[in-house]
Amino acid sequence: MRIATWTLAVLALAVLVLPPIVQLDQSLVDLRSAGQPPSFAHPFGTDEVGRDVLLRSVYGLRVSFLVGLVAALVSMVIGGAIGLAAGSLGGLPDRLLMRVVDGFNALPHLLFGIFIVALFAPSAAAVVVSVGVTHWTTAARIVRSEVLSLRTRPFVEAAVSGGAGRMRVVRRHLLPHLLPHLVLATVLMVPHAIWHETALSFLGLGLPPHLASLGNMINDGQRSLLTGDWWSSLVPGLFILAPTLAISVLAQRWRDRSSPRWRSELEL
């Protein structure tokens, strides 16, 4: 856990501090510096057109993290609203909404995401919509399960017996208990959203090719592998792997400490 904390802290510091200090010109090309191996001037080498791999990886991580965070928030809002409606209404609405959840779970997320992104021009907004629309089902199941449990608690039954309406029960008694679960589910969704964005950019359907995206860098680095420039793909790959593993480790540790029920709920 300590290694994960330090890894995330170092990467966060680099993302926050380095870009304002060193401005990156996305269209800059320096063929005289193309394909240079790691050195003091370029700690992680340069790519096929002479751009610094370390600086572009930092910029790419910032872009991927922001896109992943917003996409995770969108999926949590959609899934939380559907799960809350299903659990609080019950009966026929609950069964219909859960059949919708089952239908979305039956779809291949990546292929469905590619279909959604293909409807738009490559952009961050298209990736956010793709991830948000395809990854809300887990949040819906978690929220519904928690709402069904809360409905049987004495304080909720007392509020209903006292004449509280459904919206008041949801606002005053259900949402405060659901918020920590939604926050943790959002944190756990961020690494998955980052990988999803990277996969779409790698396939040429995510962010525009000229932008510093980790997926775009790995895609460009494939050609450099044939000439022995291994760092062009390895470094952005590590920048994807390190933060996602660190976030997953810290979030799961928080989940295990805060509520043992999370293990069974997330496995539904």
Buried (B, 14 or more C-beta within 10 A) or exposed (E): EEEBEEBBEEBBEBBEEBBEEEEBEEEEEEEEBBBBEBEEEBEBBBBBEBBBBBBBBBBBBBBBBBBBBBBBBBBBBBBBBBBBBBBBBEEEEBEEBBEEBEEBEEEEBBEBBBBBBEEEEBBBEBBBBBBBBBBBBBBBBBBBBBBBBBBEEEEBEEBBEEEBEEEEBBEEBBBEBBEEBBEBBBBBBBBBBBBBBBBBBBEEBBBBEEBBBBBBBBBBBEEBEEEEBEBBBBBBBBBBEBBBBBBBBBBBEBBEEEBEEBEEBBEE
